[in-house]
Amino acid sequence: MNMLFSVLGLTGGLLCCVGDILFDYKGAGNKKLGTSKNIDSNWMKMSEWRFGASILCAMFGVIGVGLGFYSLFNQMKNEHYALAFVMMICAYIGTIGGFFVHSMVCIQAVIYKRIMSKGENFEIADHALEGLYKAVKIPFVFLYIILMTADICVAIAVLVGALAVPKWMALLNSIIFLIIGMVMRKINPVKFQDLPGIIMPSLGLAMVGVIGIAALV
């Protein structure tokens, strides 16, 4: 079962990448708008079905990622129970939080498109989305940190030998992938604004499944 769960973890992470592309691939000419710069101008060019499909991909994706973490928990619990327990609790909270965060940003885009299609009143759209952003920004940050903590636990598990994989696999985590994506955007903001930067954190989550598979073979 652990192998199956690890494969599902890898699949789930890749599904999250698909969800990221559906929501966040905006194309050329996109501009950040609004009071908090949380509105993308190219939302108006994107088909609304993409946001609903993105939420569905994220829903099934985080389920798979959660099972990937569970596989690692099963492999670690006998000899490193405390670390495995902390990782699993953070993963449980973090994957639920990840779905919440992703869904809310997709809903933001839907609200913006609907408001702007009824008279193109940007002030109303900005006011509504600013209120939504302020209501959820603290949970956004907290839940994202919790999910990253689960990934840090995996890296620690690799480094201390709790998982039977090479030490370099500690680098296969969302934080490292996120940093790589940010650096690529800094090097060439135009070329790397969309891909691969938009999928890097989710690709890092997919590595949970890769580590689980490597530990079992």
MIROFI-851302 format. One record per residue (C-alpha): residue number from 1; x negated, y negated, z negated. Coordinates in steps of 0.5 Angstrom, whole numbers, plus 500, padded with zeros to 3 digits. Example, Ala and Ser with C-alpha at 12.3 -4.5 7.8 and 13.67 -1.06 7.14 Angstrom:
# residues 2
+-----+-----+-----+-----+
: pos :  px :  py :  pz :
+-----+-----+-----+-----+
:   1 : 475 : 509 : 484 :
:   2 : 473 : 502 : 486 :
+-----+-----+-----+-----+
# end
This chain:
# residues 217
+-----+-----+-----+-----+
: pos :  px :  py :  pz :
+-----+-----+-----+-----+
:   1 : 500 : 500 : 500 :
:   2 : 494 : 495 : 499 :
:   3 : 492 : 496 : 506 :
:   4 : 499 : 494 : 508 :
:   5 : 500 : 488 : 503 :
:   6 : 493 : 486 : 506 :
:   7 : 495 : 486 : 513 :
:   8 : 501 : 483 : 511 :
:   9 : 497 : 477 : 508 :
:  10 : 493 : 476 : 514 :
:  11 : 499 : 476 : 519 :
:  12 : 503 : 471 : 514 :
:  13 : 497 : 466 : 514 :
:  14 : 497 : 467 : 522 :
:  15 : 505 : 465 : 521 :
:  16 : 503 : 459 : 517 :
:  17 : 498 : 457 : 523 :
:  18 : 504 : 458 : 528 :
:  19 : 509 : 454 : 523 :
:  20 : 503 : 448 : 523 :
:  21 : 503 : 448 : 530 :
:  22 : 510 : 447 : 531 :
:  23 : 511 : 441 : 526 :
:  24 : 504 : 438 : 527 :
:  25 : 502 : 438 : 534 :
:  26 : 504 : 431 : 536 :
:  27 : 500 : 430 : 542 :
:  28 : 496 : 424 : 545 :
:  29 : 498 : 417 : 543 :
:  30 : 501 : 419 : 536 :
:  31 : 501 : 413 : 531 :
:  32 : 502 : 413 : 523 :
:  33 : 508 : 409 : 521 :
:  34 : 512 : 406 : 515 :
:  35 : 510 : 404 : 508 :
:  36 : 506 : 410 : 506 :
:  37 : 504 : 412 : 513 :
:  38 : 508 : 418 : 512 :
:  39 : 512 : 417 : 519 :
:  40 : 509 : 420 : 526 :
:  41 : 511 : 416 : 532 :
:  42 : 511 : 422 : 536 :
:  43 : 516 : 425 : 532 :
:  44 : 521 : 422 : 537 :
:  45 : 518 : 426 : 543 :
:  46 : 518 : 432 : 539 :
:  47 : 524 : 437 : 540 :
:  48 : 528 : 438 : 533 :
:  49 : 528 : 446 : 534 :
:  50 : 521 : 446 : 533 :
:  51 : 522 : 443 : 525 :
:  52 : 527 : 449 : 524 :
:  53 : 522 : 454 : 527 :
:  54 : 517 : 451 : 523 :
:  55 : 520 : 452 : 517 :
:  56 : 522 : 459 : 518 :
:  57 : 515 : 461 : 520 :
:  58 : 513 : 458 : 513 :
:  59 : 518 : 462 : 510 :
:  60 : 516 : 469 : 512 :
:  61 : 508 : 466 : 512 :
:  62 : 508 : 465 : 505 :
:  63 : 512 : 472 : 503 :
:  64 : 506 : 475 : 507 :
:  65 : 501 : 471 : 504 :
:  66 : 504 : 473 : 497 :
:  67 : 503 : 480 : 499 :
:  68 : 496 : 479 : 501 :
:  69 : 494 : 476 : 494 :
:  70 : 498 : 482 : 491 :
:  71 : 493 : 487 : 494 :
:  72 : 487 : 483 : 491 :
:  73 : 491 : 483 : 484 :
:  74 : 491 : 491 : 485 :
:  75 : 484 : 492 : 487 :
:  76 : 482 : 487 : 481 :
:  77 : 486 : 488 : 475 :
:  78 : 483 : 495 : 472 :
:  79 : 476 : 491 : 471 :
:  80 : 477 : 484 : 472 :
:  81 : 484 : 483 : 469 :
:  82 : 484 : 476 : 466 :
:  83 : 481 : 473 : 473 :
:  84 : 486 : 477 : 477 :
:  85 : 492 : 475 : 473 :
:  86 : 490 : 468 : 473 :
:  87 : 490 : 469 : 481 :
:  88 : 496 : 472 : 481 :
:  89 : 500 : 467 : 477 :
:  90 : 497 : 461 : 481 :
:  91 : 498 : 465 : 488 :
:  92 : 506 : 466 : 486 :
:  93 : 507 : 459 : 484 :
:  94 : 503 : 456 : 490 :
:  95 : 506 : 460 : 495 :
:  96 : 513 : 458 : 493 :
:  97 : 510 : 451 : 493 :
:  98 : 507 : 451 : 499 :
:  99 : 514 : 453 : 502 :
: 100 : 517 : 447 : 499 :
: 101 : 512 : 442 : 501 :
: 102 : 512 : 445 : 508 :
: 103 : 519 : 445 : 509 :
: 104 : 520 : 437 : 506 :
: 105 : 515 : 435 : 511 :
: 106 : 519 : 438 : 516 :
: 107 : 526 : 435 : 514 :
: 108 : 522 : 428 : 513 :
: 109 : 521 : 429 : 521 :
: 110 : 529 : 431 : 522 :
: 111 : 531 : 425 : 518 :
: 112 : 527 : 420 : 522 :
: 113 : 529 : 423 : 528 :
: 114 : 537 : 423 : 526 :
: 115 : 537 : 416 : 524 :
: 116 : 533 : 413 : 529 :
: 117 : 537 : 416 : 534 :
: 118 : 543 : 412 : 531 :
: 119 : 541 : 405 : 533 :
: 120 : 533 : 406 : 532 :
: 121 : 533 : 402 : 526 :
: 122 : 526 : 403 : 523 :
: 123 : 527 : 399 : 517 :
: 124 : 533 : 404 : 515 :
: 125 : 529 : 410 : 517 :
: 126 : 522 : 408 : 513 :
: 127 : 527 : 406 : 507 :
: 128 : 530 : 413 : 506 :
: 129 : 523 : 417 : 508 :
: 130 : 519 : 412 : 503 :
: 131 : 524 : 414 : 497 :
: 132 : 524 : 422 : 499 :
: 133 : 516 : 421 : 499 :
: 134 : 516 : 418 : 492 :
: 135 : 521 : 423 : 489 :
: 136 : 516 : 429 : 492 :
: 137 : 509 : 427 : 492 :
: 138 : 507 : 429 : 485 :
: 139 : 510 : 436 : 486 :
: 140 : 506 : 436 : 493 :
: 141 : 500 : 434 : 489 :
: 142 : 501 : 439 : 483 :
: 143 : 503 : 445 : 487 :
: 144 : 498 : 444 : 493 :
: 145 : 492 : 444 : 487 :
: 146 : 495 : 450 : 484 :
: 147 : 495 : 454 : 491 :
: 148 : 488 : 452 : 492 :
: 149 : 486 : 454 : 485 :
: 150 : 489 : 461 : 487 :
: 151 : 484 : 461 : 493 :
: 152 : 478 : 459 : 488 :
: 153 : 480 : 465 : 484 :
: 154 : 479 : 469 : 490 :
: 155 : 472 : 466 : 491 :
: 156 : 470 : 467 : 484 :
: 157 : 472 : 475 : 485 :
: 158 : 468 : 475 : 491 :
: 159 : 462 : 472 : 487 :
: 160 : 462 : 476 : 481 :
: 161 : 463 : 483 : 485 :
: 162 : 470 : 484 : 483 :
: 163 : 472 : 485 : 490 :
: 164 : 468 : 490 : 494 :
: 165 : 466 : 485 : 500 :
: 166 : 459 : 481 : 501 :
: 167 : 458 : 475 : 497 :
: 168 : 459 : 470 : 504 :
: 169 : 466 : 472 : 504 :
: 170 : 467 : 467 : 498 :
: 171 : 467 : 462 : 504 :
: 172 : 473 : 464 : 507 :
: 173 : 478 : 460 : 503 :
: 174 : 483 : 454 : 504 :
: 175 : 478 : 449 : 501 :
: 176 : 472 : 451 : 506 :
: 177 : 477 : 451 : 512 :
: 178 : 480 : 444 : 510 :
: 179 : 473 : 441 : 509 :
: 180 : 471 : 444 : 516 :
: 181 : 477 : 441 : 519 :
: 182 : 477 : 434 : 516 :
: 183 : 469 : 434 : 518 :
: 184 : 471 : 436 : 525 :
: 185 : 476 : 430 : 525 :
: 186 : 471 : 425 : 523 :
: 187 : 466 : 427 : 528 :
: 188 : 472 : 426 : 534 :
: 189 : 478 : 424 : 531 :
: 190 : 481 : 424 : 539 :
: 191 : 479 : 431 : 540 :
: 192 : 480 : 434 : 534 :
: 193 : 486 : 430 : 531 :
: 194 : 491 : 436 : 533 :
: 195 : 487 : 443 : 533 :
: 196 : 484 : 446 : 530 :
: 197 : 485 : 441 : 524 :
: 198 : 492 : 442 : 523 :
: 199 : 492 : 450 : 522 :
: 200 : 485 : 450 : 518 :
: 201 : 488 : 451 : 511 :
: 202 : 493 : 456 : 513 :
: 203 : 488 : 460 : 517 :
: 204 : 484 : 460 : 510 :
: 205 : 490 : 463 : 507 :
: 206 : 490 : 468 : 512 :
: 207 : 483 : 470 : 510 :
: 208 : 486 : 473 : 503 :
: 209 : 488 : 478 : 508 :
: 210 : 482 : 479 : 511 :
: 211 : 478 : 480 : 504 :
: 212 : 483 : 485 : 502 :
: 213 : 482 : 489 : 508 :
: 214 : 475 : 488 : 508 :
: 215 : 475 : 491 : 501 :
: 216 : 479 : 497 : 502 :
: 217 : 475 : 499 : 508 :
+-----+-----+-----+-----+
# end
